[in-house]
Amino acid sequence: MNLEIIPILCNEKNMANYAYLIKSPASNQVIIVDAAETKPILKVLEEQKLTPTHILTTHHHYDHVGANTDLTNSWC
């Protein structure tokens, strides 16, 4: 299975960081990795009609978890 990795620049707060979406080509479902900022991630999800199922956080720094709560609340 070839997974698609979609990088998303999160720089609204001058963090110069990336979040990533991991997508299977067989579905519109994605896993979000290191959700730094809500707006840029939601923009890509909406533009590409993707549905998040999980959020993975590599470590607990604000620039990796800043959007976890907002994103979770947007689909739960």
PDB file of N, CA, C and O in Angstrom, chain B, residues numbered from 101:
ATOM      1  N   MET B 101       0.842  -1.169   0.000  1.00  0.00           N
ATOM      2  CA  MET B 101       0.000   0.000   0.000  1.00  0.00           C
ATOM      3  C   MET B 101       0.897   1.245   0.000  1.00  0.00           C
ATOM      4  O   MET B 101       1.807   1.367   0.820  1.00  0.00           O
ATOM      5  N   ASN B 102       0.632   2.147  -0.913  1.00  0.00           N
ATOM      6  CA  ASN B 102       1.358   3.411  -0.971  1.00  0.00           C
ATOM      7  C   ASN B 102       0.553   4.483  -0.261  1.00  0.00           C
ATOM      8  O   ASN B 102      -0.563   4.802  -0.669  1.00  0.00           O
ATOM      9  N   LEU B 103       1.112   5.033   0.789  1.00  0.00           N
ATOM     10  CA  LEU B 103       0.461   6.109   1.513  1.00  0.00           C
ATOM     11  C   LEU B 103       0.912   7.445   0.941  1.00  0.00           C
ATOM     12  O   LEU B 103       2.060   7.609   0.529  1.00  0.00           O
ATOM     13  N   GLU B 104      -0.011   8.387   0.925  1.00  0.00           N
ATOM     14  CA  GLU B 104       0.326   9.741   0.483  1.00  0.00           C
ATOM     15  C   GLU B 104       0.595  10.588   1.721  1.00  0.00           C
ATOM     16  O   GLU B 104      -0.185  10.564   2.672  1.00  0.00           O
ATOM     17  N   ILE B 105       1.682  11.327   1.714  1.00  0.00           N
ATOM     18  CA  ILE B 105       2.025  12.239   2.801  1.00  0.00           C
ATOM     19  C   ILE B 105       1.789  13.661   2.285  1.00  0.00           C
ATOM     20  O   ILE B 105       2.375  14.073   1.284  1.00  0.00           O
ATOM     21  N   ILE B 106       0.932  14.399   2.976  1.00  0.00           N
ATOM     22  CA  ILE B 106       0.591  15.761   2.576  1.00  0.00           C
ATOM     23  C   ILE B 106       1.128  16.715   3.633  1.00  0.00           C
ATOM     24  O   ILE B 106       0.594  16.766   4.741  1.00  0.00           O
ATOM     25  N   PRO B 107       2.187  17.482   3.308  1.00  0.00           N
ATOM     26  CA  PRO B 107       2.713  18.448   4.274  1.00  0.00           C
ATOM     27  C   PRO B 107       1.855  19.713   4.284  1.00  0.00           C
ATOM     28  O   PRO B 107       1.361  20.144   3.242  1.00  0.00           O
ATOM     29  N   ILE B 108       1.683  20.304   5.470  1.00  0.00           N
ATOM     30  CA  ILE B 108       0.914  21.537   5.615  1.00  0.00           C
ATOM     31  C   ILE B 108       1.758  22.527   6.424  1.00  0.00           C
ATOM     32  O   ILE B 108       2.078  22.276   7.585  1.00  0.00           O
ATOM     33  N   LEU B 109       2.107  23.637   5.807  1.00  0.00           N
ATOM     34  CA  LEU B 109       2.876  24.659   6.507  1.00  0.00           C
ATOM     35  C   LEU B 109       1.992  25.322   7.562  1.00  0.00           C
ATOM     36  O   LEU B 109       0.899  25.797   7.252  1.00  0.00           O
ATOM     37  N   CYS B 110       2.458  25.352   8.781  1.00  0.00           N
ATOM     38  CA  CYS B 110       1.779  26.013   9.899  1.00  0.00           C
ATOM     39  C   CYS B 110       2.665  27.167  10.340  1.00  0.00           C
ATOM     40  O   CYS B 110       3.602  26.985  11.117  1.00  0.00           O
ATOM     41  N   ASN B 111       2.360  28.348   9.836  1.00  0.00           N
ATOM     42  CA  ASN B 111       3.229  29.483  10.102  1.00  0.00           C
ATOM     43  C   ASN B 111       2.446  30.735  10.491  1.00  0.00           C
ATOM     44  O   ASN B 111       2.989  31.839  10.430  1.00  0.00           O
ATOM     45  N   GLU B 112       1.187  30.589  10.888  1.00  0.00           N
ATOM     46  CA  GLU B 112       0.392  31.754  11.274  1.00  0.00           C
ATOM     47  C   GLU B 112       0.974  32.446  12.503  1.00  0.00           C
ATOM     48  O   GLU B 112       0.867  33.665  12.637  1.00  0.00           O
ATOM     49  N   LYS B 113       1.573  31.694  13.379  1.00  0.00           N
ATOM     50  CA  LYS B 113       2.169  32.239  14.608  1.00  0.00           C
ATOM     51  C   LYS B 113       3.688  32.272  14.510  1.00  0.00           C
ATOM     52  O   LYS B 113       4.390  32.243  15.521  1.00  0.00           O
ATOM     53  N   ASN B 114       4.186  32.332  13.267  1.00  0.00           N
ATOM     54  CA  ASN B 114       5.624  32.366  12.988  1.00  0.00           C
ATOM     55  C   ASN B 114       6.370  31.176  13.587  1.00  0.00           C
ATOM     56  O   ASN B 114       7.509  31.305  14.036  1.00  0.00           O
ATOM     57  N   MET B 115       5.713  30.017  13.587  1.00  0.00           N
ATOM     58  CA  MET B 115       6.356  28.811  14.094  1.00  0.00           C
ATOM     59  C   MET B 115       7.215  28.138  13.037  1.00  0.00           C
ATOM     60  O   MET B 115       8.130  27.380  13.360  1.00  0.00           O
ATOM     61  N   ALA B 116       6.917  28.417  11.763  1.00  0.00           N
ATOM     62  CA  ALA B 116       7.628  27.780  10.655  1.00  0.00           C
ATOM     63  C   ALA B 116       7.709  26.277  10.867  1.00  0.00           C
ATOM     64  O   ALA B 116       8.789  25.687  10.844  1.00  0.00           O
ATOM     65  N   ASN B 117       6.556  25.675  11.072  1.00  0.00           N
ATOM     66  CA  ASN B 117       6.460  24.256  11.366  1.00  0.00           C
ATOM     67  C   ASN B 117       5.552  23.586  10.349  1.00  0.00           C
ATOM     68  O   ASN B 117       4.829  24.265   9.620  1.00  0.00           O
ATOM     69  N   TYR B 118       5.583  22.276  10.293  1.00  0.00           N
ATOM     70  CA  TYR B 118       4.711  21.532   9.400  1.00  0.00           C
ATOM     71  C   TYR B 118       3.873  20.538  10.189  1.00  0.00           C
ATOM     72  O   TYR B 118       4.335  19.915  11.145  1.00  0.00           O
ATOM     73  N   ALA B 119       2.641  20.415   9.758  1.00  0.00           N
ATOM     74  CA  ALA B 119       1.792  19.289  10.137  1.00  0.00           C
ATOM     75  C   ALA B 119       1.763  18.384   8.909  1.00  0.00           C
ATOM     76  O   ALA B 119       2.085  18.816   7.802  1.00  0.00           O
ATOM     77  N   TYR B 120       1.379  17.146   9.109  1.00  0.00           N
ATOM     78  CA  TYR B 120       1.320  16.211   7.988  1.00  0.00           C
ATOM     79  C   TYR B 120       0.011  15.447   8.022  1.00  0.00           C
ATOM     80  O   TYR B 120      -0.516  15.131   9.088  1.00  0.00           O
ATOM     81  N   LEU B 121      -0.502  15.158   6.840  1.00  0.00           N
ATOM     82  CA  LEU B 121      -1.639  14.264   6.703  1.00  0.00           C
ATOM     83  C   LEU B 121      -1.120  12.986   6.076  1.00  0.00           C
ATOM     84  O   LEU B 121      -0.367  13.029   5.104  1.00  0.00           O
ATOM     85  N   ILE B 122      -1.515  11.857   6.621  1.00  0.00           N
ATOM     86  CA  ILE B 122      -1.175  10.558   6.048  1.00  0.00           C
ATOM     87  C   ILE B 122      -2.467   9.993   5.469  1.00  0.00           C
ATOM     88  O   ILE B 122      -3.449   9.784   6.181  1.00  0.00           O
ATOM     89  N   LYS B 123      -2.444   9.749   4.148  1.00  0.00           N
ATOM     90  CA  LYS B 123      -3.660   9.349   3.440  1.00  0.00           C
ATOM     91  C   LYS B 123      -3.436   8.068   2.659  1.00  0.00           C
ATOM     92  O   LYS B 123      -2.426   7.897   1.977  1.00  0.00           O
ATOM     93  N   SER B 124      -4.395   7.184   2.776  1.00  0.00           N
ATOM     94  CA  SER B 124      -4.419   6.000   1.941  1.00  0.00           C
ATOM     95  C   SER B 124      -5.058   6.372   0.608  1.00  0.00           C
ATOM     96  O   SER B 124      -6.059   7.088   0.594  1.00  0.00           O
ATOM     97  N   PRO B 125      -4.515   5.911  -0.502  1.00  0.00           N
ATOM     98  CA  PRO B 125      -5.119   6.238  -1.791  1.00  0.00           C
ATOM     99  C   PRO B 125      -6.518   5.645  -1.969  1.00  0.00           C
ATOM    100  O   PRO B 125      -7.266   6.073  -2.848  1.00  0.00           O
ATOM    101  N   ALA B 126      -6.870   4.669  -1.146  1.00  0.00           N
ATOM    102  CA  ALA B 126      -8.165   4.002  -1.286  1.00  0.00           C
ATOM    103  C   ALA B 126      -9.295   4.715  -0.548  1.00  0.00           C
ATOM    104  O   ALA B 126     -10.442   4.274  -0.612  1.00  0.00           O
ATOM    105  N   SER B 127      -8.993   5.805   0.149  1.00  0.00           N
ATOM    106  CA  SER B 127     -10.011   6.444   0.977  1.00  0.00           C
ATOM    107  C   SER B 127      -9.753   7.936   1.076  1.00  0.00           C
ATOM    108  O   SER B 127      -8.690   8.426   0.694  1.00  0.00           O
ATOM    109  N   ASN B 128     -10.744   8.653   1.595  1.00  0.00           N
ATOM    110  CA  ASN B 128     -10.554  10.086   1.844  1.00  0.00           C
ATOM    111  C   ASN B 128     -10.239  10.340   3.316  1.00  0.00           C
ATOM    112  O   ASN B 128     -10.244  11.486   3.765  1.00  0.00           O
ATOM    113  N   GLN B 129      -9.968   9.284   4.058  1.00  0.00           N
ATOM    114  CA  GLN B 129      -9.645   9.422   5.475  1.00  0.00           C
ATOM    115  C   GLN B 129      -8.147   9.656   5.656  1.00  0.00           C
ATOM    116  O   GLN B 129      -7.312   9.091   4.950  1.00  0.00           O
ATOM    117  N   VAL B 130      -7.838  10.524   6.644  1.00  0.00           N
ATOM    118  CA  VAL B 130      -6.439  10.854   6.904  1.00  0.00           C
ATOM    119  C   VAL B 130      -6.154  10.810   8.397  1.00  0.00           C
ATOM    120  O   VAL B 130      -7.056  10.925   9.228  1.00  0.00           O
ATOM    121  N   ILE B 131      -4.895  10.643   8.708  1.00  0.00           N
ATOM    122  CA  ILE B 131      -4.374  10.798  10.064  1.00  0.00           C
ATOM    123  C   ILE B 131      -3.565  12.086  10.059  1.00  0.00           C
ATOM    124  O   ILE B 131      -2.749  12.307   9.164  1.00  0.00           O
ATOM    125  N   ILE B 132      -3.787  12.929  11.049  1.00  0.00           N
ATOM    126  CA  ILE B 132      -3.049  14.180  11.177  1.00  0.00           C
ATOM    127  C   ILE B 132      -1.864  13.932  12.116  1.00  0.00           C
ATOM    128  O   ILE B 132      -2.021  13.346  13.188  1.00  0.00           O
ATOM    129  N   VAL B 133      -0.692  14.380  11.703  1.00  0.00           N
ATOM    130  CA  VAL B 133       0.507  14.243  12.534  1.00  0.00           C
ATOM    131  C   VAL B 133       0.997  15.644  12.911  1.00  0.00           C
ATOM    132  O   VAL B 133       1.196  16.498  12.047  1.00  0.00           O
ATOM    133  N   ASP B 134       1.186  15.860  14.206  1.00  0.00           N
ATOM    134  CA  ASP B 134       1.710  17.123  14.747  1.00  0.00           C
ATOM    135  C   ASP B 134       0.866  18.329  14.333  1.00  0.00           C
ATOM    136  O   ASP B 134       1.309  19.189  13.571  1.00  0.00           O
ATOM    137  N   ALA B 135      -0.326  18.365  14.841  1.00  0.00           N
ATOM    138  CA  ALA B 135      -1.292  19.421  14.514  1.00  0.00           C
ATOM    139  C   ALA B 135      -0.936  20.726  15.220  1.00  0.00           C
ATOM    140  O   ALA B 135      -1.378  20.974  16.342  1.00  0.00           O
ATOM    141  N   ALA B 136      -0.144  21.548  14.564  1.00  0.00           N
ATOM    142  CA  ALA B 136       0.346  22.779  15.182  1.00  0.00           C
ATOM    143  C   ALA B 136      -0.701  23.893  15.192  1.00  0.00           C
ATOM    144  O   ALA B 136      -0.879  24.560  16.211  1.00  0.00           O
ATOM    145  N   GLU B 137      -1.400  24.103  14.064  1.00  0.00           N
ATOM    146  CA  GLU B 137      -2.353  25.208  13.935  1.00  0.00           C
ATOM    147  C   GLU B 137      -3.619  24.720  13.232  1.00  0.00           C
ATOM    148  O   GLU B 137      -3.558  23.914  12.303  1.00  0.00           O
ATOM    149  N   THR B 138      -4.745  25.214  13.684  1.00  0.00           N
ATOM    150  CA  THR B 138      -6.036  24.751  13.192  1.00  0.00           C
ATOM    151  C   THR B 138      -6.332  25.199  11.767  1.00  0.00           C
ATOM    152  O   THR B 138      -6.648  24.364  10.919  1.00  0.00           O
ATOM    153  N   LYS B 139      -6.240  26.487  11.484  1.00  0.00           N
ATOM    154  CA  LYS B 139      -6.704  27.027  10.199  1.00  0.00           C
ATOM    155  C   LYS B 139      -6.049  26.401   8.968  1.00  0.00           C
ATOM    156  O   LYS B 139      -6.765  26.006   8.048  1.00  0.00           O
ATOM    157  N   PRO B 140      -4.726  26.295   8.911  1.00  0.00           N
ATOM    158  CA  PRO B 140      -4.150  25.714   7.695  1.00  0.00           C
ATOM    159  C   PRO B 140      -4.517  24.244   7.504  1.00  0.00           C
ATOM    160  O   PRO B 140      -4.650  23.779   6.372  1.00  0.00           O
ATOM    161  N   ILE B 141      -4.678  23.523   8.590  1.00  0.00           N
ATOM    162  CA  ILE B 141      -5.054  22.114   8.483  1.00  0.00           C
ATOM    163  C   ILE B 141      -6.495  21.986   8.009  1.00  0.00           C
ATOM    164  O   ILE B 141      -6.781  21.204   7.102  1.00  0.00           O
ATOM    165  N   LEU B 142      -7.405  22.747   8.612  1.00  0.00           N
ATOM    166  CA  LEU B 142      -8.806  22.708   8.181  1.00  0.00           C
ATOM    167  C   LEU B 142      -8.953  23.116   6.719  1.00  0.00           C
ATOM    168  O   LEU B 142      -9.778  22.558   5.995  1.00  0.00           O
ATOM    169  N   LYS B 143      -8.160  24.080   6.287  1.00  0.00           N
ATOM    170  CA  LYS B 143      -8.222  24.525   4.890  1.00  0.00           C
ATOM    171  C   LYS B 143      -7.923  23.371   3.935  1.00  0.00           C
ATOM    172  O   LYS B 143      -8.653  23.155   2.968  1.00  0.00           O
ATOM    173  N   VAL B 144      -6.851  22.634   4.210  1.00  0.00           N
ATOM    174  CA  VAL B 144      -6.491  21.507   3.346  1.00  0.00           C
ATOM    175  C   VAL B 144      -7.542  20.399   3.436  1.00  0.00           C
ATOM    176  O   VAL B 144      -7.912  19.816   2.417  1.00  0.00           O
ATOM    177  N   LEU B 145      -8.019  20.106   4.634  1.00  0.00           N
ATOM    178  CA  LEU B 145      -9.053  19.073   4.786  1.00  0.00           C
ATOM    179  C   LEU B 145     -10.287  19.426   3.959  1.00  0.00           C
ATOM    180  O   LEU B 145     -10.844  18.570   3.271  1.00  0.00           O
ATOM    181  N   GLU B 146     -10.707  20.674   4.028  1.00  0.00           N
ATOM    182  CA  GLU B 146     -11.904  21.103   3.287  1.00  0.00           C
ATOM    183  C   GLU B 146     -11.656  21.124   1.784  1.00  0.00           C
ATOM    184  O   GLU B 146     -12.486  20.640   1.015  1.00  0.00           O
ATOM    185  N   GLU B 147     -10.525  21.678   1.359  1.00  0.00           N
ATOM    186  CA  GLU B 147     -10.213  21.766  -0.076  1.00  0.00           C
ATOM    187  C   GLU B 147     -10.136  20.388  -0.726  1.00  0.00           C
ATOM    188  O   GLU B 147     -10.594  20.202  -1.853  1.00  0.00           O
ATOM    189  N   GLN B 148      -9.562  19.431  -0.018  1.00  0.00           N
ATOM    190  CA  GLN B 148      -9.371  18.102  -0.598  1.00  0.00           C
ATOM    191  C   GLN B 148     -10.448  17.102  -0.167  1.00  0.00           C
ATOM    192  O   GLN B 148     -10.379  15.916  -0.489  1.00  0.00           O
ATOM    193  N   LYS B 149     -11.447  17.609   0.571  1.00  0.00           N
ATOM    194  CA  LYS B 149     -12.562  16.772   1.039  1.00  0.00           C
ATOM    195  C   LYS B 149     -12.069  15.532   1.790  1.00  0.00           C
ATOM    196  O   LYS B 149     -12.467  14.405   1.495  1.00  0.00           O
ATOM    197  N   LEU B 150     -11.193  15.775   2.769  1.00  0.00           N
ATOM    198  CA  LEU B 150     -10.599  14.708   3.561  1.00  0.00           C
ATOM    199  C   LEU B 150     -11.242  14.647   4.934  1.00  0.00           C
ATOM    200  O   LEU B 150     -11.671  15.665   5.478  1.00  0.00           O
ATOM    201  N   THR B 151     -11.304  13.450   5.488  1.00  0.00           N
ATOM    202  CA  THR B 151     -11.890  13.230   6.803  1.00  0.00           C
ATOM    203  C   THR B 151     -10.824  12.710   7.754  1.00  0.00           C
ATOM    204  O   THR B 151     -10.279  11.628   7.536  1.00  0.00           O
ATOM    205  N   PRO B 152     -10.518  13.466   8.808  1.00  0.00           N
ATOM    206  CA  PRO B 152      -9.540  12.974   9.775  1.00  0.00           C
ATOM    207  C   PRO B 152     -10.137  11.890  10.664  1.00  0.00           C
ATOM    208  O   PRO B 152     -11.318  11.932  11.008  1.00  0.00           O
ATOM    209  N   THR B 153      -9.311  10.927  11.029  1.00  0.00           N
ATOM    210  CA  THR B 153      -9.755   9.854  11.925  1.00  0.00           C
ATOM    211  C   THR B 153      -8.961   9.834  13.225  1.00  0.00           C
ATOM    212  O   THR B 153      -9.467   9.403  14.261  1.00  0.00           O
ATOM    213  N   HIS B 154      -7.711  10.303  13.168  1.00  0.00           N
ATOM    214  CA  HIS B 154      -6.833  10.286  14.330  1.00  0.00           C
ATOM    215  C   HIS B 154      -5.872  11.468  14.259  1.00  0.00           C
ATOM    216  O   HIS B 154      -5.612  12.020  13.190  1.00  0.00           O
ATOM    217  N   ILE B 155      -5.356  11.839  15.420  1.00  0.00           N
ATOM    218  CA  ILE B 155      -4.264  12.798  15.498  1.00  0.00           C
ATOM    219  C   ILE B 155      -3.112  12.111  16.227  1.00  0.00           C
ATOM    220  O   ILE B 155      -3.284  11.584  17.327  1.00  0.00           O
ATOM    221  N   LEU B 156      -1.948  12.124  15.603  1.00  0.00           N
ATOM    222  CA  LEU B 156      -0.741  11.587  16.234  1.00  0.00           C
ATOM    223  C   LEU B 156       0.173  12.752  16.593  1.00  0.00           C
ATOM    224  O   LEU B 156       0.369  13.670  15.796  1.00  0.00           O
ATOM    225  N   THR B 157       0.720  12.707  17.783  1.00  0.00           N
ATOM    226  CA  THR B 157       1.614  13.766  18.251  1.00  0.00           C
ATOM    227  C   THR B 157       2.972  13.147  18.553  1.00  0.00           C
ATOM    228  O   THR B 157       3.072  12.210  19.344  1.00  0.00           O
ATOM    229  N   THR B 158       4.011  13.673  17.921  1.00  0.00           N
ATOM    230  CA  THR B 158       5.336  13.086  18.110  1.00  0.00           C
ATOM    231  C   THR B 158       5.944  13.455  19.453  1.00  0.00           C
ATOM    232  O   THR B 158       6.711  12.679  20.023  1.00  0.00           O
ATOM    233  N   HIS B 159       5.603  14.642  19.966  1.00  0.00           N
ATOM    234  CA  HIS B 159       6.038  15.039  21.297  1.00  0.00           C
ATOM    235  C   HIS B 159       5.211  16.231  21.754  1.00  0.00           C
ATOM    236  O   HIS B 159       4.551  16.883  20.945  1.00  0.00           O
ATOM    237  N   HIS B 160       5.248  16.510  23.036  1.00  0.00           N
ATOM    238  CA  HIS B 160       4.342  17.498  23.619  1.00  0.00           C
ATOM    239  C   HIS B 160       5.000  18.873  23.735  1.00  0.00           C
ATOM    240  O   HIS B 160       5.365  19.316  24.824  1.00  0.00           O
ATOM    241  N   HIS B 161       5.140  19.528  22.596  1.00  0.00           N
ATOM    242  CA  HIS B 161       5.507  20.943  22.550  1.00  0.00           C
ATOM    243  C   HIS B 161       4.345  21.646  21.872  1.00  0.00           C
ATOM    244  O   HIS B 161       3.660  21.053  21.039  1.00  0.00           O
ATOM    245  N   TYR B 162       4.120  22.909  22.224  1.00  0.00           N
ATOM    246  CA  TYR B 162       2.969  23.629  21.685  1.00  0.00           C
ATOM    247  C   TYR B 162       2.945  23.620  20.159  1.00  0.00           C
ATOM    248  O   TYR B 162       1.874  23.529  19.560  1.00  0.00           O
ATOM    249  N   ASP B 163       4.114  23.714  19.525  1.00  0.00           N
ATOM    250  CA  ASP B 163       4.145  23.746  18.061  1.00  0.00           C
ATOM    251  C   ASP B 163       3.849  22.382  17.431  1.00  0.00           C
ATOM    252  O   ASP B 163       3.932  22.229  16.213  1.00  0.00           O
ATOM    253  N   HIS B 164       3.507  21.405  18.252  1.00  0.00           N
ATOM    254  CA  HIS B 164       3.099  20.093  17.746  1.00  0.00           C
ATOM    255  C   HIS B 164       1.709  19.684  18.233  1.00  0.00           C
ATOM    256  O   HIS B 164       1.132  18.727  17.716  1.00  0.00           O
ATOM    257  N   VAL B 165       1.171  20.388  19.208  1.00  0.00           N
ATOM    258  CA  VAL B 165      -0.139  20.016  19.776  1.00  0.00           C
ATOM    259  C   VAL B 165      -1.141  21.164  19.779  1.00  0.00           C
ATOM    260  O   VAL B 165      -2.271  20.987  20.234  1.00  0.00           O
ATOM    261  N   GLY B 166      -0.754  22.331  19.285  1.00  0.00           N
ATOM    262  CA  GLY B 166      -1.574  23.529  19.410  1.00  0.00           C
ATOM    263  C   GLY B 166      -2.980  23.423  18.867  1.00  0.00           C
ATOM    264  O   GLY B 166      -3.872  24.125  19.342  1.00  0.00           O
ATOM    265  N   ALA B 167      -3.208  22.566  17.886  1.00  0.00           N
ATOM    266  CA  ALA B 167      -4.534  22.462  17.265  1.00  0.00           C
ATOM    267  C   ALA B 167      -5.281  21.181  17.640  1.00  0.00           C
ATOM    268  O   ALA B 167      -6.384  20.953  17.146  1.00  0.00           O
ATOM    269  N   ASN B 168      -4.714  20.359  18.486  1.00  0.00           N
ATOM    270  CA  ASN B 168      -5.350  19.068  18.802  1.00  0.00           C
ATOM    271  C   ASN B 168      -6.797  19.219  19.265  1.00  0.00           C
ATOM    272  O   ASN B 168      -7.688  18.548  18.744  1.00  0.00           O
ATOM    273  N   THR B 169      -7.035  20.085  20.229  1.00  0.00           N
ATOM    274  CA  THR B 169      -8.384  20.225  20.790  1.00  0.00           C
ATOM    275  C   THR B 169      -9.350  20.787  19.758  1.00  0.00           C
ATOM    276  O   THR B 169     -10.442  20.250  19.578  1.00  0.00           O
ATOM    277  N   ASP B 170      -8.960  21.866  19.075  1.00  0.00           N
ATOM    278  CA  ASP B 170      -9.851  22.465  18.071  1.00  0.00           C
ATOM    279  C   ASP B 170     -10.191  21.489  16.964  1.00  0.00           C
ATOM    280  O   ASP B 170     -11.349  21.395  16.556  1.00  0.00           O
ATOM    281  N   LEU B 171      -9.206  20.767  16.474  1.00  0.00           N
ATOM    282  CA  LEU B 171      -9.464  19.821  15.388  1.00  0.00           C
ATOM    283  C   LEU B 171     -10.339  18.672  15.848  1.00  0.00           C
ATOM    284  O   LEU B 171     -11.256  18.267  15.134  1.00  0.00           O
ATOM    285  N   THR B 172     -10.069  18.147  17.020  1.00  0.00           N
ATOM    286  CA  THR B 172     -10.896  17.065  17.558  1.00  0.00           C
ATOM    287  C   THR B 172     -12.349  17.531  17.710  1.00  0.00           C
ATOM    288  O   THR B 172     -13.279  16.806  17.356  1.00  0.00           O
ATOM    289  N   ASN B 173     -12.533  18.727  18.232  1.00  0.00           N
ATOM    290  CA  ASN B 173     -13.886  19.265  18.401  1.00  0.00           C
ATOM    291  C   ASN B 173     -14.582  19.511  17.066  1.00  0.00           C
ATOM    292  O   ASN B 173     -15.811  19.502  17.006  1.00  0.00           O
ATOM    293  N   SER B 174     -13.827  19.728  16.004  1.00  0.00           N
ATOM    294  CA  SER B 174     -14.430  20.015  14.697  1.00  0.00           C
ATOM    295  C   SER B 174     -15.016  18.771  14.036  1.00  0.00           C
ATOM    296  O   SER B 174     -15.874  18.897  13.161  1.00  0.00           O
ATOM    297  N   TRP B 175     -14.580  17.571  14.426  1.00  0.00           N
ATOM    298  CA  TRP B 175     -15.152  16.382  13.795  1.00  0.00           C
ATOM    299  C   TRP B 175     -15.819  15.419  14.765  1.00  0.00           C
ATOM    300  O   TRP B 175     -16.438  14.451  14.325  1.00  0.00           O
ATOM    301  N   CYS B 176     -15.717  15.645  16.046  1.00  0.00           N
ATOM    302  CA  CYS B 176     -16.366  14.754  17.023  1.00  0.00           C
ATOM    303  C   CYS B 176     -17.716  15.296  17.443  1.00  0.00           C
ATOM    304  O   CYS B 176     -18.403  14.680  18.258  1.00  0.00           O
TER     305      CYS B 176
END
